[in-house]
Amino acid sequence: MADAMQFDLVSPERRLASLEATSVRVPGMAGDMTVMAGHAPTITTLRPGVLVVEGTSGTQEYVVTGGFAEIGAGLTVLAEKALPREDVTQAEFDAMVADARAAHASAKETFVNEPGPVDDAAKLLADMVAVGDHIGLSPSN
Amino acid sequence: MPSLKDLKIRIDSIKSTRKITKAMQMVAAAKLRRAQDAAEQARPYTERFNAVMGALAASVGDSDSAPLLLRGTGKSDVHLLVVLTAERGLCGGFNSNIVKKARVDIARLKAEGKTVKILTVGKKGREQLKRDNADLFVGHVDLSDVKKLGYANAQDIARDILGRFDAGEFDVATIYYAQFQSVISQIPTAQQIIPAAFDAPEEGAEASTLYDYEPDEEAILADLLPRGVATQIFAALLENGASEQGARMSAMDNATRNAGDMIDRLTIEYNRSRQAVITNELIEIISGAEAL
């Protein structure tokens, strides 16, 4: 069995998880990556996605909307907003998608001649919808 | 000299005041526990965040390519003071202390010839600062409808501030809030949030970890700095929440005790004048009987 490492998932409002994990799949900005014990120290930003934690006592999944992860001796995920997958309701998901849509719309307005921020916001929105596919929800409007 | 009836009325009214202050004290105690809990819950995030930011900031350094939020605009002509206070009063010197600290800095900055702008969060701070600095106001955030303070509230405030920064409305932003020390002591604190001032990582253990960055340091920094502003504001709001309840608790405790003292004093006065009346009546009866 692979070695375990300390895994912490914290959001600004509370600590969601603190446990021993064997591997964690992190939705990094540049692509998913699986972190196991002994991973090189890395800091990455997150895109909206699903965080899969293989703990010593089973697998848990969390939906995160963004933030960053710090891999040092253990893995610390600082999520902007994080929820256990089973707690994500349709209403909750709709609110997240609506937020992303609003951000996209305002980016389009503010940066008319700069594609950068608009593309970023569009990617955020697409990622958010993709999260829905992953957990079996689709935006209701 | 107040009549017996007047005294009785006053005693009764102070008694009901005491009941109210006692109730407020107990409510504040319960809320304080919750506010402290919330502050406690938020601490791991803030600590990790600041540690990472400190390491990042140190590695990017003062190079010209560093984001404006970290490096500053290179000037400090226009200061934005973000004053965080409570929505309600009856909490001792809590609001006044924060405002006093802000006022001192306003006077100092003005004397140095800087431009000062004020953004208030919380009704009480606005009321107090409006009196002599109404012309400096650029905005106000109303949180009176907010039942439970969330990170989203802090994000809204941060977005407002960042928008103003991007528009070049100010060079330096400082938040004012009260740090919770204990129920009897809350320390008004000023903290600079833009340009970001992070504690440098400690020499030795921390600094020796060399991180890989994905995508790259500067992209991460650009992504995290705005979040850092929100995180700091959130932490300050939570500290403020705990301080407010703590201050209210001790203020109401004092008020309850004062009311008790007052009731004792008035009761003595009431009994004295009651006895004086009885003695008077007796004298009248006796002297009436003697005259016969």
Interface residues (C-beta under 8 A of the other chain):
Chain A: D8 V10 S11 P12 E13 R14 R15 G28 M29 A30 A40 P41 T42 I43 T44 T45 G67 F68 E70 G72 T76 L78 E80 K81
Chain B: A38 Q41 A42 P44 Y45 T46 R48 F49 V52 L56 G150 Y151 A154 T209 L210 Y211 D212 Y213 E214 P215 A219 I220 D223 L224 R227 A230 T231 F234
